[in-house]
Amino acid sequence: MASEIASVPVSRAPDSTGVHSGSRWADRGFRLICLAAALSVGLLLVLVLLELIKGSHMAVAKFGWKFLVSRVWDQNTDQYGALAYIYGTVVSSIIALLIAVPLSVGTAIYLTDLAPTWLRQPLTSMIEMLAAVPSVIWGLWGIFVLVPVLRVHVYPFLQKWFGFLPLFQGPIYGVGLLTAGIIVAIMILPIVTSVSREVLRSVPNLQREAAYALGATRWEVTRIAVLSYARRGLFGAAVLGLGRALGETMAVTMLIGNAPYIGLSLFHPADTLASVIANQFGEASDLFLASLFALGLVLLGITVFINILAQIMIHTFTTKETRRVA
Amino acid sequence: MKSLLKKSSRLAVAAVFVLAACSQKSPVVSTAQAQLINGAGSSFDNPAFMLWKESYAKINPDAQINYQSVGSGAGIKQLLAQTVDFGASDAPMTDEQLSKASGKILHIPVVAGAVAITYNLPGDLKLKFDGPTLASIYLGEITKWNDPKIAALNSGVELPDTSIIVVHRSDASGTTFIFTDYLSAVSHDWATKAGKNTSVNWPTGVGGKGSEGVSGQVKQLPGSVGYVELAYATQNKMPVAELKNAEGKFVSPSPESVSKAMSTATIPDDFRFSMVNAPGDESYPIAGASWALLYQKQANARKGKAVVGFLKWCVTEGQKLSPKLDYAPLPDSVQQRAAKALDTVTY
């Protein structure tokens, strides 16, 4: 027994002063391993970028910046342009934001200020469950449940009452920009809600108390003291949601109708950068493949930029006044 | 005492994992001679290869065949990179692709199937189409079901005044190749505007991923029309249209009408042929074959013999199983020629 205890390896954090040479190496080793892990994440991003640049070289050399503004995507004539897909990506993401952000901010306000304490944790967990649902399941649910409901009830209603707007004109397919926007809104709800909650929680109570002291009602306290204070952080949360929305692939490709489209009708099928890459990648070669890589580069550029912007905004907000554990 | 218990329980857990891993590694076949064959390619052939795999394993348990349905293009790519032992494609390899190969590649036809036109209309309507009308629909020129051109082909059928929703494939596919091959053959407009390829610039319509996606969309959208491999339409109990063939007769898609089309097609020695719009009264016009692709010079003798053995079985005995999956069995003459081509493989 005693020999076993003595032969236990020394790499455990010594509760003695640890002067063993073994433990010093162990500490160093541990630190190096952690450093390697952290660096490898950054390295991975750089490698992805390099691979995309390498793969898209042929397309970039042939089309140049015109790739970004050309609408043509034809395999037979080998002419490719990203404009229709950039349009689809941006529009479906904006629709998703317009639906998700008011819902999320409202939910976050409810969870931080208005909900009874016993309700807060269960409700938060339920919302986080939404994030646990895989993208492809959302796509399936969308096809079999959401699309029929939208096509039969919601869209004709919109077309009847708001048909004067070009947004709601045109034939109704069921799948399309608006449907994809709705499903992406559902998918980004959890993240925008949770970040908004953090932002609202970091508003100092002093602000709220001061507003109450001045005789404000509950809604006025929320509007004046909390929301206007947290405006920047909430904007950051929305931008983070946008970053996620831009990259959604599976659910979008099942619900957006897969047709390159630039126009005003929200009912019309369209296509996004991620969706067209997912669909066409398997069979592509040469210039076609290089063009898909170029689309990936465009998508990566947009997404990275948006995410960095969001991180900066949230960071400058939440660490300004309060010391929060990351 | 406590540490001893902890240590021995940890050892026990580790032992369980090691034993489990070991038991996974041991081959399913009892003999140590199991030969693993990898194939990849067309999803058109996928049902056939799955069925052939199982049946072949019963008579020859030494061969383990693994087939991935990744699409014709990916199958060709993998064959050129020599990461698989055989590929499968619905479109014959182009001269350009063949020139990239490190050796001569043989095309062996393994199945022939029909591309069915399916639709979603109220009432049990049986529709008839012809090539130019179909091309006009897919070009977006005909937009309503009760258009005079469609009504002319379907006298006596009550066509509704609804918009036609065109459904096509969003991913690259051999089924699209066969369909666009047909449209290019019957419509000069289509040949110039969209052409024939595994993926084209569709003038109109909604995309679905895979034949499953297209049949799913057609089932869900009233007033839609789409093209799918015949098996998907029959299994989903969806209506299929009759098509006017080159002789002017209306034919339904079925294994028999595809066989008839194949028997009248001219098949060159390298087996790269197209059989759309084939002559013959009973031929179905939108039919195509799918090929297994392999190198004529096999690098590994044992593996090569196993691949050839399997493919030979597929083109002869295996053809008896084809009708079960709504494929047309290869005519006898083609079977013999294919088997002879496989005999030319060297090791």
Interface residues (C-beta under 8 A of the other chain):
Chain A: M1 E4 I5 V8 V72 W73 D74 Q75 N76 I143 V147 P148 R151 P171 Y173 G174 V175 T253 M254 G257 N258 A259 P269 D271 N279 Q280 G282 E283 A284 S285
Chain B: M1 S3 L4 K7 V70 G71 S72 G73 A74 K77 S163 I165 S170 D171 A172 S173 A194 G195 N197 T198 S199 V200 N201 W202 T204 G205 V206 G207 G208 K209 G213 G216 Q217 Q220 L221
